[in-house]
Amino acid sequence: MSKPSGGAPTIFWFRQDLRLSDNPALTAALRPTADRSVIPIFIWAPSEEKPFSPGAASRVWLHESLTALAGALQAKGSRLVIRTGPTEQALADLTAETGARAVFWNRRYEPAVVERDARIAETLQRRGLVTAPADLPPAALLFEPEALRTKDGRPFQVFTPFWRAALEQPAPAEPLRAPTTIPPPLAWPASHPLESLGLRPSIPWDGGIREAWTPGEVGARARLRYFLDHVLAEYGGERDRPDRDGTSRLSPHLHFGEVSPRQVWRAVQSEAARRSLDPGPFLRELGWREFAHHVLHHFPHTATRPMRPAFAHFPWAKDPGSLRAWRRGQTGYPMVDAGLRELWVTGFLHNRVRMVVASFLTKHLLLPWQKGAHWFWDTLVDADLADNTMGWQWTAGSGVDAAPYFRIFNPVIQGTKFDPEGTYVKRWLPALARLPPRYVHAPWTAPPEILTAAGVRLGHDYPLPIVDHTWARARALAAMSKE
């Protein structure tokens, strides 16, 4: 048990860094441990992040992750103090109640949060409080956005030269160890119970998420270990197969900061070297995450508006019925529908399937990418503003390094190529479970006797396609070739 300290405490503000290891600002807050305690806090102020307050699935994850964090802090002789916003007022109250002379936190990069944090730092410093050193290494990224520029000093807008420049940087430093103890204050300030935040839904629709995931630092560490032991060796060839466990599934852990990108980088490099594996394919995907955050930092308007000005007046369709069918996984295209139903149940979507469902919305249905991004924001447990924005703008063709307008994923071809036996589709669309693989991705092409034998009545057990692929592709090409 940690011994209470009588010195003026430091407040450490947890945000999207819900871990004790490799937490730069927490380590900095703990340096003068001889006579200074640390009070860990979490402040729930979703309205300050509008229009990107955490969505429903993110809130479920956050509840579980905060539960895990509170347990980890207790094991170190500390506890998690929970308050509600406004954040500036909550911090003012806490510093007054505790006599704290310093407030530390790690940097975030979302536009609304950047503005708020700058305002809070200025207020605290004006009151004579110390904030975290400016030279701390990033907690959520490998490199700070200011560290990587083109030769003429501009932000990168194409991934390949960005990643080349990143690889020329000094390798990420060795991750920081978790503290062995966290000195508590002589008296703890009052705290709200976690349940009072209302992060869990009143109607328990979240069972699938809780069954599929283990939020928290221990869960993140276990998933990273599983990836290294069972997935990394075949990652390059398996990562596009949604019918197999061929991806890291680390994205929600990274988003909530239960593991740092530096920890992942180091672990992958070390394991690859030990087993003579090529870490390049996976590290490149980690690089795409990095690129997305750098782009959002330099171009904050892209969270809601297209990067390419020509798309500002693109003639997107207005079709609430098709949007509703897409959200519910009732488009009549099995690869699309399976993905959206997996998303609804587990809060997750395989990256290859994300591209397929996003392409279908923006190209087949010609609906705005913002509609899809909003749905993902509410339903993904890894709903990350930078990644979500870049993914949707890439697919729509309106962002940096975007897919060319003529790249329109054929959901049938994508299905037969990456789910050849229909295993993934049948898992999420049990109505098609008895169809032979050759028909599972296009059930409308199956002869009547095959449908009857499989117990499938199109339009009843499973919908007919809401749009014809050939017609939709021609319409999209005609509209997008003008931009």
PyMOL commands that set and color helices and strands:
alter all, ss='L'
color gray80, all
select helices_A, chain A and resi 24-29+46-49+56-75+87-98+111-126+145-147+159-167+194-197+207-212+217-238+251-255+261-275+280-298+300-303+309-313+320-328+334-346+351-364+369-379+385-396+411-418+423-428+430-432+437-440+443-445+448-454+469-480
alter helices_A, ss='H'
color red, helices_A
select strands_A, chain A and resi 10-14+38-44+81-84+102-104+130-131
alter strands_A, ss='S'
color yellow, strands_A
deselect
rebuild
show_as cartoon
